[in-house]
Amino acid sequence: MNTYPNFPKPAVGSSHSIINPTLRSQSEAGYTTSRKKYTRAKREYSLDYPLLTMEQLAILESFFNENQGRSFKFTHPLENVERICIFAMDKFSISDNFSNHCSVKIDLVEV
C-alpha cells in the first residue's frame, strides 16, 4: 500500500472533520431513539496547497494518477496518526497563481 507524500506540506487553512452519523427513529409514543450508524467515526480531509512549484505539483499529480481508486496510508501533520484513506474527488484541478507556481486542493476520506 502506498503512502501519501509528506512533502509538500499542506498549508495552514487546510481542514479536517469527523464523520459519525447516527440513525434516529421516532415512536408513536413520541420518543426518539438513536444509535451510531457505524462502529467507528471516520475522517475527511481537505488539504490546501496554495503556492506549489512545478516540481511539488508533479509529486502530488503523480500520486493522484497512480492511486486514484485505491486506498493509501495518510498521516495528517497535526494528528500524527496513520489512517487508510482514498481520494474523495475524481478531478485534480490546478489553479495557476503566477509564473511557475500554482495551487491545488485535495480531498481525502478515511475508509
C-alpha positions in Angstrom: 0.0 0.0 0.0 1.4 3.4 -1.0 1.9 6.3 1.4 0.6 9.8 0.7 3.6 12.2 0.2 4.7 14.1 3.3 6.2 16.8 1.1 5.0 19.4 0.2 3.2 20.0 3.5 -0.5 21.2 3.4 -0.9 24.9 4.2 -2.4 26.5 7.2 -6.1 26.7 6.5 -6.4 23.0 5.5 -9.3 21.4 7.4 -10.5 18.0 8.6 -13.7 16.8 10.1 -15.0 13.8 11.9 -18.0 11.9 10.4 -20.0 10.0 12.9 -23.6 9.8 11.6 -26.5 8.4 13.7 -29.7 6.7 12.9 -32.8 8.1 14.6 -36.3 6.8 14.7 -39.4 8.1 16.4 -42.1 6.0 18.0 -45.8 6.6 18.0 -45.5 7.4 21.7 -43.4 10.5 20.8 -40.0 9.5 22.0 -36.9 9.2 19.8 -34.2 6.6 19.8 -30.8 6.9 18.2 -27.7 4.8 17.6 -24.5 5.2 15.8 -24.7 4.2 12.1 -21.1 2.9 12.0 -18.9 1.2 14.7 -16.3 4.0 14.4 -16.0 7.6 13.3 -14.3 8.4 10.0 -12.4 11.5 9.0 -12.5 13.7 6.0 -9.5 15.9 5.0 -9.4 19.0 2.8 -5.8 19.8 2.0 -4.8 23.2 0.6 -1.6 23.7 -1.3 -1.8 27.4 -2.3 1.8 28.0 -3.6 3.3 25.0 -5.3 6.3 24.9 -7.5 6.1 22.8 -10.7 8.2 20.1 -9.0 5.9 19.9 -6.0 2.9 19.8 -8.2 4.4 16.9 -10.1 4.7 14.9 -6.9 1.0 15.4 -6.0 -0.3 14.9 -9.5 1.7 11.7 -9.9 0.4 10.3 -6.6 -3.1 11.2 -7.6 -2.8 9.5 -11.0 -1.2 6.3 -9.6 -3.5 5.9 -6.6 -6.9 7.1 -7.8 -9.4 4.4 -6.9 -7.0 2.8 -4.4 -6.6 3.1 -0.7 -3.3 4.5 0.7 -1.7 5.5 4.0 -2.1 9.1 5.1 -0.8 10.9 8.2 -2.2 14.4 8.9 0.6 16.6 10.2 -1.3 17.7 13.3 -2.7 14.2 14.3 0.5 12.1 13.7 -1.7 9.0 13.3 -1.6 6.9 10.2 -5.0 6.4 8.6 -6.2 4.5 5.5 -7.8 6.9 3.0 -9.0 7.3 -0.6 -9.4 10.4 -2.7 -12.8 11.9 -2.3 -12.5 13.5 -5.8 -12.4 12.5 -9.4 -10.8 15.6 -10.8 -7.3 17.0 -10.0 -7.9 20.8 -10.5 -4.9 23.1 -10.8 -5.2 26.9 -10.5 -2.3 29.0 -11.9 -1.2 31.6 -9.4 1.7 33.3 -11.2 4.8 32.4 -13.1 5.8 28.8 -12.3 3.5 28.5 -9.3 0.0 27.1 -8.8 -2.5 25.9 -6.2 -4.3 22.6 -5.6 -6.9 21.4 -3.2 -7.1 17.7 -2.4 -9.9 16.0 -0.6 -9.5 12.7 1.2 -11.8 10.4 3.2 -10.9 7.7 5.6 -12.1 4.2 4.7 
